[in-house]
Amino acid sequence: MTRYAVGDLQGCLAPLQRLLAEVSFDAGNDQLWLVGDLVNRGPASLDTLRFIIDLGPCTRMVLGNHDLHFLAVAYGVEPARQEDTFGDLLASPQCQQFCDWLRAQPLIYTDPTGDYSMVHAGIPPQWDLAQAHRLSGEIEQLLRGDQIVDLLGNMYGNQPDCWDEQLSGWQRYRLITNYFTRMRQCSAEGKLDLVNKSATSSGKHFNPWFSYAHRKTRDDAIIFGHWAALEGKANTDNIYALDTGCVWGGCLTLMNLDTKTLHSTSCSEGSR
């Protein structure tokens, strides 16, 4: 068995299929890890999601902010935006099945061997893996339960912006979701900067979430996406940035987790 992890697809199916053919991916034997943002902004959200679901149990996935946004629109708690490109998903007779499948996905995945963990955006410096899994579980329970609409309706917003275990209710759930699906830079204390999307530090007290020496996950290998401006270069031990801007005309990157070999292919046809 070979494990592969791929960066943000965002509805760009053709580049993924090229990469899987290049490595002779075998869905009956290999695994495909997906860092989230399967849909939106690219040309083929419906075909991409259907392809991933049809791969069956070989996939391991975490939810990204675009996946959650699709759910919010599908459940009628948020209007579609002009730049959204998942109209084909919304119009599909299978839309509810797609929603149910996405609702079943986690915000963090750790291989049973413990050698790799995967999130969409990041893990704040104050959390270790055990805490991250525990807090992810709080969101997953809501996603899969009767409070799905309330969760999606309350997840938008940038406040609160710093973790406190005493947070409760929708403020707590919003911040957990933002850490896992929107974070790029934060302070040493975990205060979020959700404005700066560039690869350079915000200045003052904000730096990439993975850059802090005191980070509790510093000894854990973490795969993530979300941050296209990094161009796949985290320059930090045990940190693997796989979003290389496919939907923006960059490339799609596939990583062999056992050899750490990177494969990439042009995504110019997916550029938006």
Residue frames as qw, qx, qy, qz and C-alpha x, y, z in Angstrom:
[[0.000, 0.887, 0.463, 0.000, 0.00, 0.00, 0.00],
 [0.386, 0.131, -0.003, 0.913, 1.16, 3.51, -0.86],
 [0.070, -0.799, -0.485, 0.348, -0.31, 6.59, 0.76],
 [0.318, 0.331, 0.250, 0.853, -0.60, 9.79, -1.27],
 [0.050, -0.711, -0.447, 0.541, -1.78, 13.24, -0.15],
 [0.331, 0.464, 0.440, 0.694, -3.00, 15.88, -2.56],
 [0.081, -0.154, -0.205, 0.963, -3.50, 19.63, -2.24],
 [0.378, 0.472, 0.404, -0.687, -6.69, 21.65, -2.61],
 [0.367, 0.278, 0.781, 0.422, -8.66, 20.43, -5.65],
 [0.185, 0.504, 0.191, -0.822, -11.39, 23.10, -5.69],
 [0.686, 0.567, 0.307, -0.338, -13.23, 21.48, -8.56],
 [0.321, 0.700, -0.563, -0.299, -10.15, 20.79, -10.72],
 [0.923, -0.068, 0.349, -0.149, -10.61, 17.11, -11.56],
 [0.810, 0.559, -0.156, 0.080, -8.47, 16.70, -14.69],
 [0.170, 0.724, -0.592, 0.309, -5.16, 17.55, -12.95],
 [0.623, -0.374, 0.600, -0.333, -5.93, 15.05, -10.18],
 [0.943, 0.228, 0.207, -0.127, -6.65, 12.32, -12.71],
 [0.592, 0.696, -0.371, 0.168, -3.35, 13.03, -14.47],
 [0.128, -0.644, 0.662, -0.361, -1.41, 12.74, -11.23],
 [0.789, -0.167, 0.506, -0.305, -3.14, 9.52, -10.19],
 [0.899, 0.437, -0.012, -0.013, -2.35, 8.02, -13.60],
 [0.321, 0.770, -0.499, 0.234, 1.28, 9.16, -13.29],
 [0.229, -0.484, 0.761, -0.366, 1.77, 7.25, -10.04],
 [0.490, -0.034, -0.833, -0.256, -0.39, 4.28, -11.15],
 [0.366, -0.205, 0.520, -0.744, -2.74, 4.85, -8.23],
 [0.398, -0.153, -0.884, -0.193, -4.65, 1.70, -7.26],
 [0.482, -0.424, 0.090, -0.762, -7.86, 2.46, -5.36],
 [0.904, -0.227, -0.312, -0.185, -8.01, -1.16, -4.24],
 [0.826, -0.103, -0.313, 0.457, -4.65, -0.99, -2.52],
 [0.358, 0.206, -0.176, 0.894, -3.45, 2.62, -2.10],
 [0.151, -0.741, -0.527, 0.388, -4.78, 5.53, -0.07],
 [0.244, 0.528, 0.205, 0.787, -5.56, 9.08, -1.22],
 [0.282, -0.568, -0.466, 0.617, -5.50, 11.80, 1.44],
 [0.161, 0.670, 0.368, 0.624, -7.29, 15.06, 0.61],
 [0.299, -0.112, -0.401, 0.859, -6.58, 18.27, 2.54],
 [0.121, 0.675, 0.559, -0.466, -10.07, 19.68, 1.96],
 [0.271, 0.640, -0.127, -0.708, -11.59, 22.25, -0.39],
 [0.479, 0.149, 0.814, 0.293, -12.69, 19.62, -2.86],
 [0.274, 0.702, 0.608, 0.250, -15.19, 22.03, -4.40],
 [0.007, 0.948, 0.235, -0.213, -15.68, 25.63, -5.54],
 [0.067, -0.816, 0.298, 0.490, -13.82, 28.17, -7.67],
 [0.196, -0.280, 0.812, 0.473, -12.81, 25.53, -10.23],
 [0.430, 0.172, -0.450, -0.764, -14.72, 24.22, -13.27],
 [0.646, -0.042, -0.699, -0.304, -15.95, 20.80, -12.14],
 [0.334, -0.361, 0.607, -0.624, -17.16, 20.65, -8.54],
 [0.875, 0.010, 0.136, -0.464, -19.81, 18.03, -9.26],
 [0.864, 0.346, -0.366, 0.016, -17.52, 15.70, -11.20],
 [0.231, 0.527, -0.667, 0.474, -14.73, 16.12, -8.66],
 [0.498, -0.298, 0.554, -0.598, -16.86, 15.26, -5.65],
 [0.931, 0.129, 0.017, -0.342, -18.49, 12.35, -7.46],
 [0.685, 0.477, -0.529, 0.152, -15.06, 11.01, -8.48],
 [0.001, 0.460, -0.707, 0.537, -13.74, 11.16, -4.91],
 [0.706, -0.144, 0.407, -0.562, -16.82, 9.48, -3.46],
 [0.921, 0.276, -0.153, -0.227, -16.66, 6.75, -6.12],
 [0.363, 0.554, -0.712, 0.233, -13.07, 5.95, -5.11],
 [0.818, -0.352, -0.439, -0.123, -14.59, 4.40, -2.01],
 [0.714, -0.693, -0.063, 0.082, -12.82, 3.57, 1.25],
 [0.758, 0.127, -0.042, 0.638, -9.32, 4.37, -0.01],
 [0.135, 0.697, 0.019, 0.704, -9.83, 8.08, 0.66],
 [0.449, -0.511, -0.462, 0.569, -9.00, 10.06, 3.81],
 [0.144, 0.625, 0.260, 0.722, -10.32, 13.61, 3.86],
 [0.204, -0.462, -0.481, 0.716, -10.66, 16.66, 6.07],
 [0.195, 0.848, 0.486, 0.081, -13.11, 19.49, 5.49],
 [0.372, 0.040, 0.054, 0.926, -12.00, 22.86, 4.16],
 [0.127, 0.414, 0.292, -0.853, -13.65, 26.25, 4.30],
 [0.364, 0.187, -0.467, -0.784, -15.03, 25.91, 0.76],
 [0.322, -0.191, -0.919, -0.121, -16.61, 22.56, 1.59],
 [0.093, -0.447, -0.677, 0.577, -18.30, 24.11, 4.63],
 [0.201, 0.346, -0.051, -0.915, -19.41, 27.11, 2.57],
 [0.350, -0.025, -0.750, -0.561, -21.03, 24.78, 0.04],
 [0.258, -0.364, -0.875, 0.186, -22.92, 23.08, 2.87],
 [0.010, 0.426, 0.389, -0.817, -24.07, 26.46, 4.20],
 [0.322, 0.234, -0.341, -0.851, -25.46, 27.41, 0.79],
 [0.354, -0.094, -0.877, -0.309, -26.99, 23.97, 0.23],
 [0.245, -0.439, -0.799, 0.330, -28.80, 24.17, 3.58],
 [0.014, -0.775, -0.443, -0.451, -30.08, 27.66, 2.81],
 [0.487, -0.757, -0.241, 0.362, -28.31, 29.51, 5.61],
 [0.268, -0.582, 0.279, 0.715, -25.97, 31.50, 3.34],
 [0.639, 0.713, 0.086, -0.275, -26.56, 32.92, -0.15],
 [0.824, 0.182, 0.254, 0.473, -24.31, 31.80, -2.97],
 [0.191, -0.737, 0.165, 0.627, -21.61, 34.31, -3.86],
 [0.566, 0.744, -0.148, -0.323, -20.90, 35.59, -7.35],
 [0.186, 0.644, -0.736, -0.091, -17.56, 33.75, -7.38],
 [0.630, -0.137, 0.730, -0.226, -19.00, 30.40, -6.29],
 [0.438, 0.368, -0.639, -0.514, -18.89, 27.67, -8.94],
 [0.110, -0.011, 0.982, -0.151, -20.79, 24.80, -7.32],
 [0.581, 0.193, 0.028, -0.790, -24.11, 25.45, -9.03],
 [0.612, 0.175, -0.706, -0.312, -23.81, 22.02, -10.66],
 [0.216, -0.007, -0.890, 0.402, -23.68, 20.42, -7.22],
 [0.298, 0.175, 0.450, -0.824, -26.68, 22.36, -5.97],
 [0.630, 0.269, -0.211, -0.697, -28.70, 21.41, -9.05],
 [0.318, 0.203, -0.918, -0.120, -27.78, 17.74, -8.88],
 [0.773, -0.341, -0.314, -0.432, -30.51, 15.24, -7.86],
 [0.812, -0.134, -0.466, 0.325, -27.80, 13.76, -5.62],
 [0.060, 0.697, -0.245, 0.672, -27.15, 17.04, -3.79],
 [0.681, -0.598, 0.173, -0.385, -28.39, 15.73, -0.44],
 [0.978, -0.065, -0.052, 0.190, -26.22, 12.62, -0.77],
 [0.549, 0.497, -0.225, 0.634, -23.18, 14.82, -1.40],
 [0.276, -0.703, 0.219, -0.617, -24.08, 16.91, 1.64],
 [0.892, -0.414, 0.059, -0.172, -24.44, 13.80, 3.79],
 [0.889, 0.165, -0.145, 0.401, -21.03, 12.54, 2.66],
 [0.278, 0.598, -0.248, 0.710, -19.34, 15.87, 3.43],
 [0.537, -0.659, 0.124, -0.511, -21.04, 16.07, 6.82],
 [0.965, -0.259, -0.041, 0.030, -19.45, 12.75, 7.74],
 [0.693, 0.423, -0.257, 0.524, -15.90, 14.03, 7.17],
 [0.601, -0.613, -0.262, 0.441, -13.64, 15.21, 10.03],
 [0.095, 0.988, -0.110, 0.053, -11.62, 18.40, 10.55],
 [0.090, -0.707, 0.701, -0.015, -8.46, 16.47, 11.45],
 [0.981, 0.084, -0.141, -0.104, -7.18, 13.05, 10.50],
 [0.213, -0.688, 0.693, -0.032, -4.27, 11.15, 12.06],
 [0.686, 0.253, -0.659, -0.179, -3.03, 7.91, 10.55],
 [0.887, -0.428, -0.102, -0.138, -3.35, 4.92, 12.93],
 [0.813, 0.106, -0.242, 0.518, 0.44, 4.63, 12.84],
 [0.363, -0.851, -0.153, 0.348, 0.67, 8.20, 14.16],
 [0.602, -0.105, 0.268, 0.745, 3.26, 9.21, 11.58],
 [0.064, 0.209, 0.306, 0.927, 1.16, 11.88, 9.83],
 [0.138, 0.616, 0.625, -0.459, -1.78, 14.11, 10.70],
 [0.183, 0.315, 0.509, 0.780, -3.78, 16.18, 8.22],
 [0.076, 0.685, 0.474, -0.548, -5.81, 19.38, 8.56],
 [0.456, 0.764, 0.360, 0.279, -7.03, 21.90, 6.04],
 [0.116, 0.927, -0.082, 0.348, -5.55, 25.11, 7.45],
 [0.314, 0.484, -0.615, 0.537, -3.63, 24.41, 10.66],
 [0.672, -0.522, -0.505, 0.143, -3.48, 23.73, 14.38],
 [0.108, -0.919, 0.137, -0.355, -2.89, 26.66, 16.76],
 [0.339, 0.510, -0.672, 0.418, 0.31, 26.61, 18.86],
 [0.406, -0.374, 0.540, -0.635, -1.60, 25.95, 22.11],
 [0.910, 0.009, 0.116, -0.398, -3.18, 22.66, 21.01],
 [0.236, -0.351, 0.889, 0.176, -1.56, 19.25, 20.96],
 [0.310, 0.012, -0.789, -0.531, -2.94, 16.52, 18.71],
 [0.150, -0.351, -0.898, 0.220, -5.13, 15.03, 21.42],
 [0.108, 0.527, 0.372, -0.756, -6.78, 18.39, 22.08],
 [0.247, 0.297, -0.448, -0.806, -7.15, 19.07, 18.37],
 [0.266, -0.144, -0.907, -0.294, -8.98, 15.76, 17.91],
 [0.075, -0.456, -0.758, 0.460, -11.18, 16.42, 20.92],
 [0.161, 0.523, 0.134, -0.826, -12.19, 19.87, 19.67],
 [0.248, 0.151, -0.684, -0.669, -12.68, 18.64, 16.12],
 [0.137, -0.276, -0.951, 0.014, -15.08, 16.10, 17.60],
 [0.115, 0.506, 0.492, -0.698, -17.24, 18.89, 19.00],
 [0.323, 0.438, -0.269, -0.794, -17.74, 20.31, 15.50],
 [0.235, 0.083, -0.895, -0.371, -18.19, 16.91, 13.89],
 [0.036, 0.357, 0.874, -0.329, -20.96, 16.03, 16.33],
 [0.267, 0.581, 0.245, -0.729, -22.84, 19.19, 15.36],
 [0.252, 0.382, -0.585, -0.669, -22.23, 18.65, 11.64],
 [0.234, -0.015, -0.945, -0.227, -23.69, 15.16, 11.80],
 [0.026, -0.381, -0.820, 0.426, -26.58, 15.96, 14.08],
 [0.086, 0.772, 0.625, 0.079, -29.80, 17.97, 14.22],
 [0.181, -0.863, -0.081, 0.465, -27.96, 21.27, 14.84],
 [0.616, 0.146, 0.425, 0.647, -26.29, 21.31, 11.42],
 [0.180, 0.789, 0.349, 0.472, -28.24, 24.39, 10.27],
 [0.391, -0.918, -0.042, 0.042, -27.45, 26.29, 13.47],
 [0.697, -0.385, 0.286, 0.532, -23.76, 25.44, 13.16],
 [0.501, 0.340, 0.434, 0.667, -23.54, 26.57, 9.55],
 [0.006, -0.878, -0.326, -0.351, -25.50, 29.72, 10.27],
 [0.452, -0.888, 0.059, 0.055, -23.19, 30.71, 13.13],
 [0.843, -0.143, 0.176, 0.489, -19.79, 29.77, 11.68],
 [0.455, 0.640, 0.134, 0.604, -19.19, 32.98, 9.69],
 [0.264, -0.948, 0.026, -0.178, -17.20, 35.72, 11.38],
 [0.559, 0.500, -0.466, 0.470, -13.71, 36.56, 12.68],
 [0.190, -0.463, 0.539, -0.678, -14.52, 36.82, 16.38],
 [0.486, -0.814, 0.275, 0.161, -13.54, 35.54, 18.83],
 [0.627, 0.696, -0.346, 0.056, -9.97, 35.38, 17.55],
 [0.164, 0.528, -0.759, 0.344, -7.99, 33.73, 20.37],
 [0.670, -0.194, -0.710, -0.095, -8.48, 30.42, 22.11],
 [0.280, -0.360, 0.566, -0.687, -9.81, 30.22, 25.64],
 [0.201, -0.104, -0.974, 0.001, -11.00, 26.88, 26.99],
 [0.136, 0.380, 0.638, -0.656, -13.80, 28.76, 28.77],
 [0.337, 0.178, -0.353, -0.854, -15.39, 29.80, 25.48],
 [0.377, 0.241, 0.865, -0.228, -18.78, 28.23, 24.99],
 [0.510, 0.655, 0.421, -0.365, -21.59, 27.96, 22.50],
 [0.688, 0.678, 0.210, 0.149, -21.36, 29.29, 18.97],
 [0.035, 0.931, -0.364, 0.003, -18.37, 31.50, 19.76],
 [0.574, -0.442, 0.684, 0.083, -16.41, 28.41, 20.78],
 [0.765, 0.290, 0.564, 0.116, -17.50, 26.44, 17.73],
 [0.460, 0.888, 0.017, 0.017, -16.80, 29.34, 15.33],
 [0.113, -0.843, 0.524, 0.052, -13.24, 29.73, 16.60],
 [0.677, -0.194, 0.703, 0.105, -12.52, 25.99, 16.46],
 [0.708, 0.566, 0.413, 0.089, -13.79, 25.94, 12.87],
 [0.267, 0.950, -0.161, -0.008, -11.72, 28.99, 11.95],
 [0.392, -0.655, 0.634, 0.127, -8.54, 27.44, 13.32],
 [0.679, 0.008, 0.720, 0.145, -9.01, 24.24, 11.38],
 [0.569, 0.552, 0.565, 0.228, -10.28, 25.71, 8.09],
 [0.261, 0.935, 0.143, 0.194, -9.21, 29.38, 7.77],
 [0.495, -0.799, 0.192, 0.283, -6.03, 29.98, 9.79],
 [0.717, 0.566, -0.165, 0.372, -2.80, 31.08, 8.16],
 [0.343, 0.390, -0.438, 0.734, -1.10, 33.43, 10.60],
 [0.591, -0.722, -0.338, -0.120, -1.53, 33.87, 14.31],
 [0.120, -0.810, 0.435, -0.376, 0.27, 35.27, 17.33],
 [0.260, 0.294, -0.871, 0.296, 2.35, 33.19, 19.73],
 [0.337, 0.029, 0.676, -0.655, -0.76, 33.06, 21.93],
 [0.236, 0.313, 0.905, 0.167, -2.91, 31.81, 19.06],
 [0.273, 0.672, 0.266, -0.635, -4.66, 35.08, 18.18],
 [0.619, 0.395, 0.598, 0.322, -5.78, 34.87, 14.57],
 [0.113, 0.528, -0.228, -0.810, -5.03, 37.21, 11.69],
 [0.572, 0.386, 0.723, 0.031, -7.66, 36.24, 9.13],
 [0.340, 0.872, 0.035, -0.350, -6.94, 39.15, 6.79],
 [0.056, 0.719, -0.616, -0.317, -3.42, 38.56, 5.50],
 [0.949, 0.191, 0.223, -0.115, -3.32, 35.77, 2.91],
 [0.468, 0.763, -0.443, 0.043, 0.22, 36.43, 1.64],
 [0.892, 0.004, -0.368, 0.262, 3.24, 34.27, 2.39],
 [0.316, 0.395, -0.394, 0.767, 4.94, 37.05, 4.35],
 [0.307, -0.400, -0.700, 0.506, 4.36, 37.69, 8.04],
 [0.063, -0.860, -0.450, -0.231, 1.76, 40.25, 8.99],
 [0.208, 0.532, -0.296, 0.766, 4.30, 42.08, 11.14],
 [0.468, -0.539, 0.302, -0.632, 4.09, 42.91, 14.81],
 [0.493, -0.310, 0.738, -0.340, 2.92, 39.74, 16.52],
 [0.870, 0.280, 0.233, -0.333, 1.64, 37.58, 13.65],
 [0.028, 0.506, -0.810, -0.297, 3.53, 34.75, 11.96],
 [0.650, 0.058, -0.654, -0.384, 2.66, 31.44, 10.26],
 [0.799, -0.445, 0.081, -0.396, 0.91, 29.14, 12.72],
 [0.980, -0.012, -0.123, 0.157, 3.60, 26.48, 12.26],
 [0.472, 0.653, -0.305, 0.507, 6.56, 28.80, 12.92],
 [0.414, -0.751, 0.280, -0.432, 6.46, 28.94, 16.71],
 [0.341, 0.385, -0.822, 0.243, 9.15, 27.00, 18.59],
 [0.283, -0.110, 0.733, -0.609, 6.80, 26.38, 21.53],
 [0.690, 0.067, -0.308, -0.651, 4.10, 24.87, 19.29],
 [0.665, -0.262, 0.619, -0.324, 2.76, 21.74, 20.97],
 [0.910, 0.325, 0.244, -0.076, 2.65, 19.83, 17.66],
 [0.140, 0.836, -0.485, -0.216, 6.27, 20.65, 16.74],
 [0.275, -0.360, 0.886, 0.098, 7.23, 16.97, 16.85],
 [0.622, 0.374, 0.664, -0.178, 4.24, 15.84, 14.77],
 [0.183, -0.021, 0.634, 0.751, 4.25, 15.60, 10.98],
 [0.332, 0.608, 0.496, -0.523, 1.34, 17.70, 9.70],
 [0.252, 0.242, 0.648, 0.677, -0.03, 17.93, 6.16],
 [0.162, 0.674, 0.446, -0.567, -2.16, 20.94, 5.28],
 [0.388, 0.497, 0.520, 0.576, -3.50, 22.99, 2.38],
 [0.096, -0.876, -0.432, 0.191, -5.42, 26.29, 2.24],
 [0.215, -0.843, 0.135, 0.474, -2.41, 28.61, 1.84],
 [0.780, 0.541, 0.215, 0.228, -1.67, 28.85, -1.89],
 [0.143, 0.956, -0.222, 0.125, 0.67, 31.82, -1.44],
 [0.603, -0.594, 0.523, 0.100, 3.22, 29.53, 0.24],
 [0.624, 0.568, -0.465, -0.268, 3.61, 27.70, -3.08],
 [0.957, -0.042, -0.287, 0.003, 4.20, 24.49, -1.16],
 [0.539, 0.354, -0.464, 0.608, 7.15, 25.87, 0.80],
 [0.591, -0.771, -0.195, -0.138, 6.68, 25.84, 4.57],
 [0.418, 0.586, -0.489, 0.492, 10.44, 25.52, 5.26],
 [0.488, -0.504, 0.469, -0.536, 9.69, 23.93, 8.62],
 [0.105, 0.187, -0.976, 0.049, 10.50, 20.43, 9.83],
 [0.116, 0.279, 0.925, -0.231, 7.52, 18.06, 9.86],
 [0.355, 0.611, 0.315, -0.634, 5.28, 20.57, 8.03],
 [0.322, 0.103, 0.759, 0.557, 4.05, 19.78, 4.51],
 [0.327, 0.548, 0.157, -0.754, 2.16, 22.50, 2.62],
 [0.429, 0.158, 0.821, 0.343, 0.33, 20.99, -0.36],
 [0.350, 0.834, 0.389, -0.175, -1.81, 23.86, -1.68],
 [0.432, -0.232, 0.384, 0.782, 0.13, 25.03, -4.74],
 [0.227, 0.513, 0.019, -0.828, -2.63, 27.16, -6.23],
 [0.323, 0.195, 0.852, 0.362, -4.15, 24.78, -8.77],
 [0.210, 0.760, 0.614, -0.034, -7.38, 26.75, -9.13],
 [0.022, -0.908, 0.025, 0.419, -5.41, 29.99, -9.56],
 [0.657, 0.724, -0.208, -0.019, -3.42, 28.67, -12.52],
 [0.236, -0.688, 0.684, -0.056, -0.60, 27.16, -10.49],
 [0.483, 0.211, -0.836, -0.153, -0.16, 23.42, -10.16],
 [0.854, -0.385, -0.017, -0.349, -1.63, 20.50, -8.26],
 [0.133, 0.561, -0.781, 0.241, 0.76, 18.67, -5.95],
 [0.935, -0.207, -0.197, -0.207, 0.60, 15.03, -4.91],
 [0.082, -0.674, 0.684, -0.267, 2.93, 13.74, -2.17],
 [0.801, -0.025, -0.598, 0.011, 3.95, 10.14, -1.60],
 [0.529, -0.762, 0.170, -0.333, 3.81, 9.99, 2.18],
 [0.946, -0.254, 0.106, 0.170, 6.17, 7.04, 2.41],
 [0.732, 0.153, 0.119, 0.653, 8.99, 8.48, 0.27],
 [0.109, -0.765, -0.157, 0.615, 8.04, 12.19, 0.53],
 [0.318, 0.068, 0.576, 0.750, 8.35, 12.38, -3.25],
 [0.295, 0.587, 0.263, -0.707, 6.35, 15.23, -4.81],
 [0.334, 0.307, 0.720, 0.526, 4.51, 14.98, -8.12],
 [0.163, 0.590, 0.232, -0.756, 2.94, 18.03, -9.77],
 [0.356, 0.402, 0.684, 0.494, 0.98, 18.93, -12.87],
 [0.007, -0.055, -0.120, -0.991, -0.16, 22.19, -14.46],
 [0.105, 0.555, 0.773, -0.288, -3.63, 23.44, -13.62],
 [0.020, -0.146, 0.193, 0.970, -3.95, 26.27, -16.08],
 [0.263, -0.326, -0.692, -0.587, -7.31, 25.00, -17.31],
 [0.403, -0.601, -0.671, 0.161, -8.68, 25.35, -13.79],
 [0.275, -0.063, -0.194, 0.940, -7.60, 28.95, -13.35],
 [0.067, -0.808, -0.578, -0.092, -10.25, 31.39, -12.15]]
